[in-house]
Every structure is written in C-alpha cells, then in structure tokens.
Amino acid sequence: MINVLIVEDDPMVARFNQRYLGEIDGFQLIGISNSIEDAMEKINEFKVDLILLDVYLPGKQTGMDLLEQIRMEQREMDVILITAASEVENIQSALRMGVVDYLIKPFEFERFKKALTSYRESNHMLQKHSTIEQEELDLLLLRDVQDTGEKMSLPKGLARSTLASIYQELVSFEEESFSTDDIAEVTSISRVSIRKYLRFLKEIGVVDETLVYGIGRPVYQYSLKKMNIQRIESYL
C-alpha cells in the first residue's frame, strides 16, 4: 500500500480528497494536516510515500516551503500538488522540485484519478526492478493512463438508479434554483431520501445549497453547478 498524507486547510476539500482517494485501490490515508507544522509532525511520525499538498496554508509558510524542506532533507517521498495556485511561477518551481503532478482547483475527479493511477503504476514498476530498459522507462514517462471505465462507489444507502432519477430532474431546472419539494413533486422518491442525495451532490460539488428565510420555516434551495456536472458521471 502507498501511504498518503493530505495537507489541506479547507475541511471540505480535505474530505473531498479523502473520499476520492478511498475509491482508488492501492492507497492508504495515514492522516490529514491543516498546517505545515502538523504535516511535519506526521512526516516524522509515520512512513509517508506520497503527499497531496495544497500551496495556500495558514501561517507564514506555504506548501511550497514544505516541498522545499523535504527536498533539502532528501526525504524519500513524492508530492502531488492540489491547489488553486495557477501562477506559472509556482508551477515551474514545483516542477523543478520534482512534483509528480500538479492539479489546479477546481478539477474533475477523472483528473484526480488519472494522477493517482499513473503514480501507482509508475511506483509499482520502479519497486519491482533494480534496472529498467529504455522502452519500459518511456512507458513510465510518456504514457497516458487509460480510463478503466470503473464506476465510483456511492455512499452506503444510496443507489445509482435513484441518483440517476434525481439527477435527470434537477438538470431540467437549468439556471433556476430548486428545493427538495420541487424534486419530490415530479418523482416518487420521498423527501427524506431526496435530501440524502442532494447532500451527497453538494459534497462532490455538483450543487450549491442556500438556506432561504421567508414566511414559516427556512427552506434549503439548491442550484446546479454546471462547471462540475461531469463529476456525477462516475457514479451513474
């Protein structure tokens, strides 16, 4: 198993990365850190093979400082940057310090899966051999890992067919916001179940949720995030 440390100060993003990491075989999460100091404590305490590292973190130090430190200390671990930092200067610096991949937020799950799958296969091949031929090395350095077509597992209690039905209805609202009741009116699904599915869609970034106050009890309104709509395809 490849031991992974997630370094991310946004709890929602950290959970998002943790969820998707758990869907890819061969990886084991050893911890989540929200600061450079906590990350170094875990690095010193556990065997870490791969760090999923954000650049912008609380305090004076950034993820780039952590990357530079582990390179100076010649620690045997790899780094994939997962960050909103899209400046060319940051990207160039990270590549020069040997990151194995660089994901710019927001990204699709398929890009995340591709990064982790490619790393896993490369790591496996290098672990198996003491020497390697040019042809094999070219496969490591130049190949484009193919999509296996595997479907993502839904959280316990959710079903693909029900998710597909709800998704079909919420797409019809396009730019308009909608509520649990709006979906319930056009489906045979209970409001309690619909809330569970909408909560899941919120977690993976497919819908936004807003609490609206008016006459009577507050109502949650949802809207579709079209830029992230492809994230649901892995579950259907």
N, C-alpha and C positions, 0 to 999 in steps of 0.2 A: 504493500500500500504506500501511496505517496502522501506524506504528512503535509497538510496545508495550514498556513496561518493567514487569516483575513485581517488586514489592517485598514479599518474604515470607521470614521467617527459618526456617520449617519446610521442610526439603528435600523431604519427601514431598508437602506441599501445593503447593510451587512446581512440582514435576514434574507434579502433577495439573493445575494451571492451565496449564502449558506444553503438556501433551498435548491438552487440550481446545481451547486457543487454536489449535493447529495444525490442528484439524478444521474451523475456520470460515474461509471464504475472505475475503481482503481484509486480513489482519493479518500482520505480520511481527515476530517477537520480536527485540529488539535486545539484551536482557540480562536477567539476574536478579540482584537485590540482596538481601542479607540484613540490611542496616543502612541507617540514614539517610545516613551518611557515604558509603557506596558508591553509594547511589542518586543523591546529588548529584553525585558524580564522573561517573556515566554521563549524567545530565541535562546536565551541562556539556560532555560529550564528544560526545554523539550528538543527533540530532534526535528527540525523543520527542513523539509525538502523544497517547498515552494511557498512563496508569499504572494498573495493577491493584495496589491498595495495601492492605496489612494495617495495622491500628492498633497491635497489640502487637508491638513490635520490641525487640531487646536495646539496652541503654544507657538514658540518661535521656530521650531523645527518643522520641516515638511517631509513628505515621503521621499523626496529626492535626497534629503540629508541621511535618512535611514539607508537608502540604497547605497549612497557613497560610503557610509560607515561599514556596512557588511562587506563591501568590496575591499576597503582598506584593510579590514581584519581577515580577508581571504576566507570568509565562511563559505562552506560548500552548500549553497542553497541558491535556487533560482527565483526570479521575480517576474511576475506579470503585473504591469501597471493597469489599474482600472480606475479611471479618473476623468473629471471634467476638464482637466488641463489640456487644451488643444494647441497651445503655443508651440510653434516649430522648435524654438529653443529648448523647451522641456523635452520634446520628443527626441531631438538629436542627442541631448545629454543622456537621456535614459538609454538610448541605443548604444551609445559609446560605453556606458557602464554595464552593458551586457544583459539588458532585459530580454526575455524570450518572446514577449509580445506586449502590445500596447493597445488597450481598449478605451475608446473615448465614450464617456457617458453622454446621452443615453445610447445603449447598444441593444441589439436584438439578442435573444437567447442563443440563436444559432451561431452567432459570432463568438459568444462566450464558450459554447460547446466546442466549436472548432479550435479555439485556443487551447482548451484543456485537453482535448483529444489528441491534438498534434503534439503537445508537450508529453503526454503519457506515452505515446508510441515512440517518440524520439528517446525518451528516458529509458524505456524498456529495451530498445535496441542497443543503446550505449552500455547498459548494465550487463548485457549478455556477452559482449565481445571485448577482448583486450586490444584488438586491432580491427580495422574496418577498411573495406575496399572503396575506391572512389565511387563506384556505382551505388553502393549502399549509402555512402555519405550524401550523394546527390539526392537520394530519396528523402533523407532526413532534412536537408536544407532547402530543397526546391519543391517538394511535393505539396499538393493541395489536398488536405484530408477530405475524403468524400463523405457526404451525408449518409448515414446508415438508414435513415428513414424511421428510426425508432421513435415511438411516441413517449412523451413525458408522462410520468405517473401523477395522477391527481391526488390531492389530499384525501385522507380517509373520509368516507361518507359522501363523496362527490362522484357523479357518473358522467361519462363522456356524452351520452345521449341527451341527458338533461342539460348539460353545459351547452351543447350544440343548439338545443331549442331556445334557451335563453339568449344565447349569442345572436341567433337569427333575428330575434325580436328586437334586441337593443340596437342592432345595426340599422334597423328601419327608422329609428329616431334621428339618425344622422347628426345634425348640429344641435338638435333640441335636447334639453335635459329630460330626465325621466325618473320615476320613483318605483319602488317595489310594487305598489298598487298598479301602476301602469303596465308592468310586465305581467302581473297576475291576471289582469283583465283579459289578456289575449292568449293566455296559456292555461293549462290545467294544473299548474305547479303551485304549491302552497306558498304563501308569503314568507313563511319561516325558511323554507328551502331556498327561495329566490334570494333572500338576504345572505345566506351562506355562499351562494355562487357569486353574488356581487361583491361580497367581502374578498373572495379569492381573486376576482378580476381586478379589484383595487390593489391587492398585494402585488400582483405581477405587472401593474402599471397600465392596464388596458382601460380602466375607467377612473374618473375622478369622483370624489364624494364630497358633498357640501351639505351641512346641516342648515335647513331653512326654517326660520321662525315666522309664524303667522298666527292666524286665529286657531286656537286649540293647541294640540301637541306639535312639537317640532317634527319636521319631516326631512329624511335624507333624500337629496336629489343627486342623480348621477349623470355624468356626461362621458361620451366615448372619446378616448384619446387616440385619434386616427394614426398618429405617428408611431404608436406602439401596438397597433392592431395585429401585427404578424405574430406577436408573442403567443397568442392563443392557439395558433395553428398546430403547435407541437402537442397540444392536449386533445385535439379533436380526431 
